[in-house]
């Protein structure tokens, strides 16, 4: 299959590496002035992967779009809508789009597949690819399981069969709402986990159970299957987000609790704001998400705020576990 991966940061470069390695004809695109693109252009590698010579690296967006039967997008979630205005300027008829990114649009609360449909892409041509796994583990040959979901059953099955390998076992997703919300929300829980690593590590167990439960409640309120919160897209991704030293979101939370700065992208920061918006819209209590939001967007002593928010969670009214 002819595939273009738009975005050549850490995850985009891995996806290009992976898809080329299992036999697809891959273009890897990045903006010419982007640091990630420049590193790959000059050295053929970054800190995660070395691009196979079979991969065509380009900064020409039209070339990348027109090359592809399938277009994989791996960029910052908050930049997707503006980026699609550039992509749809070219001929995209009959092309399939695969979102390898996790997040919710902050300004609207829209899922990323909804952003694509509002950009003129048919829902029949959209899939999402999410789930656990860190590049540092994959490149060592350590396998994992992931999920591909789509409103189009034929597209979903086609992608799972064409993207499977000994490195990644794919499952068919069957709840696009739950898959996208769960995948985005796990980054919020990652920030909470990082703070707990500093303040009170034993609370990461309760975070896993109560975090998944509050996400399940939101998914159900939005019309999805609450069980999706316990699948690969959310709970299944907790190990690589809540416990891994590689997780940017966990590192961000840890830095907050230490009163330090974390300079790399942590999607969970913006996502906490977006999911808080959805909680209000659908009248769902999201105590952990709300706490993460207040810590990320508050003022003053970050470490004190982290400790205060744990206190607030413990002071909530008593109730049945499965209320």
N, C-alpha and C positions, 0 to 999 in steps of 0.2 A: 504494500500500500504506500502511496505517496503521502507523506505527512509533513506538515510544517509545525514546529513548536515556536509559538510566539512568546518571547520572554526567555532570557538566557541567564537568569539568576541561578541560585543554587538548585532549586527544584526543577526549573525549566531545563537547565543543562543536564541534570540527571535524566529527565524524561527523554531528551534527545539521545543521550547515551544508551539508555535502556532500549528504546524502540529501534534504534539502529542495530543494536546488538542482537535483536531477535529477527532481523532481516528486512526491516522496512527502509524505504528510501526517504531519508530525513533531511529537512532544512531546519536550521536553528537560527531564529531571528532575534536581534536586539537593536535598540537605538544606537546610532553610530557614536554618540557622545556618552553613552552609558559605560560606567566603569566595568561592569561584568562583561559587556561585549568587547571592550578594548583588551581586557586580559585574555579572553579566548582568542581574539584575533592575533595578538602578539605572541602568545605562548602555546596556543592550542589546548590549554587546560586551565582549570582553576583549582581552588583548594579541595575540591570534591572529586572531580572526574577529569579524565583526558578525553577530548573529543576524538572519536575515530575519524580517520581521513575520509571515510565514506560520507560523513556528515558535511553538508554544505552550510557554512556559516555566512550569513548575510545581514546587512543592515537595510536592505531594500525591501520594504514591506510589500509592495506590489508583487515583486518576484516571489516572495514567500507565500503570499495568499494564492497567487495563480498557479503555483507549483502543486498545491495540495489537493488531495481528495478529502482529507481530514485535517482540521486545524485544531491543534492543542493550544490552549491559552493558559499561561502560567505567569501572571503579573500580580501586583498588589490589587486586592479586591476593590479598594476605593477608587482605583483608576480605571475600572472596567468600562463604565458607561462612556467616558470620553474617548477611550481607546477604540471602542466599537464604532464610533463615528468615523475614525480613520479606516478601519477594516472594511466597513460596508461601502466605502467609496469605490471599491473594486468589485469585480465580478465574483460573487459568492454563491451563485445559483447552484443548487445541488450539493454544496459542500457541507460536511458535517463538522460540528464544533464540539470539542471535548474540553470541559473546564477542569483543569488540574489545579485548583485553588480553593481556598476556604474563607468564607466571610459573608457578611451581610452588608448591603449598602446602607451607610449611616443615615444619609439624608432622607431615605424613603422607607427603610426597613425591608426592602426587596431582597429576595434570594437572588443569587447570581444568574441562575437560569432565567429568572423573570427579567433581569436587566437585558439579557440577550434577546428575549422575545420582544421586549419594548424597543430594541434596536433594529428590529425587522427580521430576526431569524426565526424560522418556524420551529415550534417545539419538537416537531418530528426530526429535526436536524441537530438537536442538543442532547449531550450526555454529560454527566459529571463523573469524575474519577477521583475517589477519596479513600481514606483509610490509613491504617498505621504503617510506619516504616520510616527510618531515617537513612539518608543517603550514605552516611558513614558505615552503616550496617550492610546495606545492599551491595556496595562496591566490594565488601569483604566476602560476598557470596552468601550472606545470611538471609534466608528467605522470609517472606511475610505474606499476609493475606490482605487483599484490598477489595473494593466494591466499585462496580460501574453501574450507574442508574440512569434511566431515561424514561420519558413518557412514551417513547417509541420502542416497543418490545423487540422488533427486528434489529434496530440499531444497537440496542443494548447487547443482544446475543452475539451480533457480529463483532462488536468491539471486544467483548470478553474472550471470544475464541481467537481473535487475531492478535490480542495483546498478552495472552497467557504465556507463561514460561515456567521453568523450574525455580526461578527466583521469586515470581509473584503468582500466587494462586488468586484468581478473581472469583467473586460471587456476583450473581445478578441482584442488583438492588430492586426493591419493589415498593418503594415509598419515597418519591423524589423530595417531598416536603421534609420528611424525617431525615433523609440522607443529608440534605444540605444544611438544615438547622443543626443537626447533630454534629456534623463536621466542623461547622463554624464555632459552635458553642464549646467544643473541647479546648479551643485555644484560650477561652476565658478561664476555664477550669485549670489550665496550665499555669496561668498567672497566679491563681490562688495557691496552687501547689508549690510554686517557687517561694512564695511568702511563708508558707507553712514549713518548708525545709529549714528556714531560719528560726521561726518563732516556736513551732510546735509540730515536729514531724509526725507524731502519732495520729494527728488529726487528718492525715491524708487518706486514711481508710474511710472515715465518715465523709470526707470530701467526695470520694469516688461514688459512694452510694447515694448521698443526698444530692450531689451535683447531677448525676444521671437522672434522679427522680425529678428534679425541677425542670430539666430539659425535656423529659418525657411529658410532663404536664403542658409545656408550651407547644410541643409538637401536636399533641392531641387537640389543644384549643385551636390550632391553625388548620385542623382538618387532616393531619397525618396520623400515622400509626404510632402510638406511644412506645411500642416495643422497639421501634427503630433506635431509640436512645440507648438501648442495650446491645446494639449491633456494632459492626466494624467501624462505621463512620464516627461513632461517638465513644461509647465505653470501650470498644475494641482498640481505640487509638489512645487510650489513657496511658498505657505503659510508655509509649514513645513521647508523650507530652507531659505527664505528671511526674515521671521518674527519670527520664533520659537526661544525661548531661548535655546532649546536643540540642534540646528543645529551646528555641528562642523565647517562647512564651514563659516557660518555667524559669529560664535565666532572668527574664525581665522581672518576674515576681520576686525572685531572690534578691535582685539588685534593689528593688523598692524597699524590701524589708531591711536591707543593710544601709539604706540611705545613699545608695550609689546610682550612677547613671549607667544605662544600658543603651548602646548606640545602634544596635541592629534592629531590623524590622520585627516587631511582635504584633501580628495581626489581631491578637486577642484584645488589645487596647481599644481599637476602633470597634471591634465586634461587641465588646461589653456595652458600649453606648447604643449600638444598633439593637441588640437583644433586649436591653432595658426598654427601648422604645416599643418593641414587639410585646413585651410583657404588659406594658400599660395599654397598648391597643387591644390585646386579647384578654385583659383582666386576669393575668396569671401572676401569682406571687413568685418572684425569682430572688430570694434573699442572698444567695451566693453571688449571682451576677451583679446585683445591686451593690454589694460590698466591694467587688472588684472594680466596678465603675467609680465608686466614690474614692477608692484608693488611687486609681489611675488619673482621675481628673480633679482631685482635691488640691488644696494648697497647704503648705507648711511641712511639717516633719513627716516624711513618708513612713518611717519605721513606727512612729507613734500611731499613725492612722491605721496601719496594718494590724497592730495589736488592739486598737479600739474596735475595729470592725469584727474581729473574732469575739470580743466581749459582747457586741450587739447581737451577733448570731446566737450566742449562748443565752442571752436574755429574752429571746423570743418566747412566745407562749408555748406551753407544753401541748403535745398533740400525739395522736397515733402515728406510727411510722408510715402507714399507707393511707393516710387521710386524703 
